[in-house]
Amino acid sequence: MTNVFTLTGLLLALAPADLDRLLVEVRDASFPELATSPVTTTRFDSATVFFMSSFDVVAALDDDEPLRLVVSINDAVLFDAPSEPAIRAVLAHELGHSLDFVRRRHRDGAAGLLTLLPMLVWPPAEAAMERATDLIAVERGYGVGLQAYRAWLYRRLDADAVLEKRRVYYSPLELDLLTRLAARCPAEFAAITAPPPDARAIAALGDATCFE
């Protein structure tokens, strides 16, 4: 693993080109399904959101063109970055969204992307989508890093924002259970179906040996 992080005071900092390179490395190593889909990065500013996934809407309407994927990264990450494993893990989460976009379009054409609209306006659908994407990251080996990212995220947010993140995404504790389940009881992990389970349901999926 290449160390792209430098210390500035007590904060970890990295350059935009390093984030771009990490994104390509995670895609090439863990998402071969996206090999023919162009991925670019953009920057944005937010107090509570640090990574987002989207696609080029105009290009998506042309079924003869590959879906052009976009991962947006908050500028704040450049100056107060989580650890490299955490960065790789959250990028894997975002590429999980990208994979979902590509699969929907491949299956149903541009109209398939319209099925994403409920996730934007109905909170239970949003949580189901985000937790399903967490499962993709865990299944591809990024569970420990995703725990680290969520812990970093919670430290940056106020109590209300943390509660909202816990509603939508898996918490570090839930990710720890899922990571153990995936590593020690892969058949039980593979049997997870929608809606993605909460901590109690995760624990019920395997016996005690799964979580030792």
Helices and strands as residue ranges (DSSP letters): E 6-8, E 11-13, H 16-30, G 32-34, E 39-44, E 51-55, H 57-60, E 69-74, H 76-79, H 84-108, G 109-116, H 117-121, H 123-139, H 143-156, H 159-168, H 172-184, H 186-190, H 199-205, G 208-211
